[in-house]
């Protein structure tokens, strides 16, 4: 079943459970964007915890390691220890491979991490909270029922 783009603001509708994309979780960690901070606070109030993937854990860890920021890495690892972190398992790996192959075949490649995060969201029946909707809309255009919500608006 093909789903049309759904990029409605999370603040304007009831909140389903969501998987936070790396860009959004990064913004949660450094509360600069007031819309992201408001959406994260409202989501925590309703669900008690934020949900991210091991892919996001890897991407943010890689960034701190590259910058040799041991103190910020330790603070991040402590913060992420309080969140729900979903694994990238065999079924998500197969789905991510299918998505990545199809996206490349039609000439609209996105990063492998983006396909992995989308697959985890699909496998768990979660919305994907992202500020980078253009990549994820490519997954929708393939016919996957990935629901997107932009926490930056």
ABEGO torsion letter per residue (X at the ends): XBBBBBABBAAABBBBBBBBBAAAAAAAABBABAAAAAAAAAAAAAAGBBBBBAAAAAAAAAAAAAAGBAAAAAAAAAAAAABBBBBBBAAAAAAAAAAAAAAAAAGBBBBAAAAAAAAAAAAAGBBBBBABAAAAAAAAAAGBBBBBBBAAX
